[in-house]
Amino acid sequence: VEGRRGMRSFQEQSFFLTAALDPNLGTPSAGTGRFRVEKVDLAQLAARLPIPGSLPTASTNPTQRLPFDALFLPAQRSLPAGTAEAIGRFVRAGGGVVLFLGTESTPAGFNSAFADLLPAQILQTESAESGNPWRLAEANRASAVFDAFRTANSGNLAVPEFLSRFSLQPAPGTTVLARFDDCVVRTHGLVA
């Protein structure tokens, strides 16, 4: 989903994700790789997602009847009317969604819009003390999220520095995949 249409491609919110999934997007070779990427304008997203009654019932694979396998929604200040509900219907029909938080996001708005989809309640934004960034202290390397880091010399998850974050309260039954190194009571980490 692209919320910044009309800008040069490298200024769009989806630029890096799009380039990683289909480096040839916009060329005659687009879509020849493992993934087919289609950028959808945020204002048109709800209209592009079907309502449950409009889905064909003949398919045994729910994702074959959806217009997309997965949605990637960059951080947004607000969503057009009906968009959060349409995303919820899409997920309940078998589609996948990755929701990104950012400086544009408000915890209350995000929790309200996506309460039934989130593995955690978003509490508040936090900033690291000057000169004291956060790092990941623990990560569940058995999770597919960290597959790229399983083999020797494939990267050190303790090296990246984080200067801001959202604190989270995981929902019951949620698995916390990673935690930061500051050991505070609230949960800070990647949840699934």
C-alpha positions in Angstrom: 0.0 0.0 0.0 1.4 3.4 -0.9 0.2 6.5 1.0 2.6 9.0 -0.7 1.6 8.8 -4.4 2.9 11.5 -6.7 6.4 11.7 -5.2 9.5 10.4 -6.9 9.7 6.6 -6.4 12.6 6.7 -3.9 10.5 9.0 -1.6 7.5 6.7 -1.5 6.9 4.8 1.8 6.9 1.5 0.0 10.2 2.1 -2.0 12.6 -0.1 0.0 10.1 -3.0 0.4 9.1 -2.8 -3.2 12.7 -2.8 -4.4 13.5 -5.8 -2.2 10.6 -7.9 -3.4 10.7 -6.9 -7.1 13.8 -4.9 -8.1 12.5 -4.9 -11.7 9.2 -3.2 -10.9 8.4 -0.6 -13.6 10.5 -2.4 -16.2 9.5 -5.1 -18.8 11.0 -7.7 -16.4 8.7 -6.8 -13.6 7.0 -9.8 -11.9 9.4 -12.4 -13.3 10.9 -13.0 -9.9 9.6 -14.8 -6.9 7.1 -12.1 -5.9 4.6 -10.1 -7.9 4.3 -6.6 -6.4 1.5 -4.2 -7.0 1.4 -0.8 -5.3 -2.1 0.2 -4.3 -3.0 3.8 -3.4 -4.2 4.0 0.2 -7.3 5.9 -0.8 -8.3 2.9 -3.1 -7.4 0.1 -0.8 -10.8 -0.6 0.7 -12.4 -0.8 -2.7 -9.8 -3.3 -3.9 -10.4 -5.7 -1.0 -13.5 -7.9 -1.4 -16.2 -8.3 1.3 -16.6 -11.9 2.4 -19.9 -12.5 0.5 -18.2 -11.5 -2.7 -15.5 -14.2 -2.5 -15.8 -17.2 -4.8 -16.4 -20.4 -2.8 -15.1 -22.9 -5.4 -11.4 -22.6 -4.4 -10.0 -24.7 -1.6 -7.1 -22.3 -1.1 -8.5 -19.1 0.5 -5.5 -17.0 -0.8 -6.3 -18.0 -4.4 -9.6 -16.1 -4.2 -8.2 -12.9 -2.7 -6.7 -10.1 -4.9 -3.4 -10.3 -2.9 -1.6 -12.8 -0.8 -0.4 -10.2 1.7 -0.7 -6.5 2.3 2.2 -4.3 3.6 0.8 -1.2 5.2 3.4 1.6 5.9 2.9 3.8 9.0 -0.1 6.1 8.5 -1.3 9.1 10.5 -4.9 8.1 9.7 -6.8 5.7 7.3 -9.6 6.5 4.9 -13.0 5.5 6.2 -13.7 1.8 5.9 -10.0 0.9 5.3 -9.3 -0.8 8.7 -12.5 -2.8 8.4 -11.6 -3.9 4.9 -8.2 -5.0 6.0 -9.8 -7.0 8.9 -12.1 -8.8 6.4 -9.1 -9.5 4.2 -7.2 -11.1 7.0 -10.2 -13.1 8.2 -10.7 -14.4 4.7 -7.1 -15.8 4.7 -4.9 -12.9 3.6 -1.8 -11.8 5.4 -0.9 -8.3 6.6 2.2 -6.6 7.9 1.5 -3.4 9.7 4.3 -0.9 10.2 4.4 1.7 13.0 6.3 5.0 12.6 6.4 8.6 13.8 3.0 9.1 12.0 1.4 6.4 14.1 -0.6 7.0 17.3 -1.0 4.1 19.7 -4.7 4.9 20.4 -5.5 5.1 16.7 -3.6 2.0 15.8 -5.1 0.0 18.7 -8.6 1.2 17.8 -8.2 0.5 14.1 -6.6 -2.9 14.4 -7.5 -4.3 17.8 -8.7 -7.6 16.5 -5.6 -8.1 14.4 -2.8 -7.1 16.7 -0.7 -9.6 18.8 -0.1 -6.8 21.3 -1.6 -3.5 22.6 0.6 -0.6 21.7 1.2 1.5 24.8 3.4 4.6 24.0 6.4 5.9 22.0 9.7 6.1 23.8 13.1 7.6 23.0 16.5 6.3 24.1 18.7 8.5 26.3 21.3 10.4 24.4 24.3 8.2 23.7 22.6 5.1 25.1 20.6 3.4 22.3 18.7 0.1 22.7 19.9 -3.1 21.3 18.3 -6.5 21.0 19.4 -8.6 24.0 17.5 -11.8 23.2 15.9 -13.2 20.1 14.1 -16.5 19.4 16.3 -17.8 16.6 14.0 -20.8 16.1 11.4 -18.4 14.7 11.2 -18.0 10.9 11.5 -14.3 11.4 15.2 -14.8 12.2 16.0 -17.4 9.5 18.4 -15.1 7.8 20.6 -15.0 10.9 20.8 -18.7 11.7 24.0 -19.7 9.9 27.5 -18.6 11.0 28.6 -15.1 9.9 25.1 -14.1 8.9 24.9 -11.1 11.1 24.8 -10.1 14.7 21.4 -9.0 16.0 23.0 -7.2 19.0 24.8 -4.7 16.7 21.8 -2.6 15.4 21.0 0.4 17.5 17.5 1.7 18.2 16.7 5.3 19.2 12.9 5.1 19.4 10.3 2.4 19.9 6.8 1.6 20.9 6.2 -0.2 24.2 3.9 -3.2 23.9 1.6 -5.3 26.1 1.4 -8.7 24.4 -2.0 -10.3 24.2 -2.5 -13.6 26.1 -1.0 -16.5 24.2 1.3 -14.2 22.1 4.9 -15.3 21.6 7.5 -12.6 22.2 10.2 -13.2 19.6 12.8 -10.6 20.7 13.5 -8.2 23.6 15.6 -5.1 24.0 18.5 -4.9 26.5 17.1 -2.4 29.0 15.1 -4.9 31.2 12.2 -2.7 32.0 8.9 -4.2 33.2 6.9 -3.4 30.1 7.5 -5.6 27.1 9.6 -4.1 24.3 10.0 -6.4 21.4 8.8 -8.1 18.3 5.7 -10.2 18.9 3.9 -12.7 16.7 
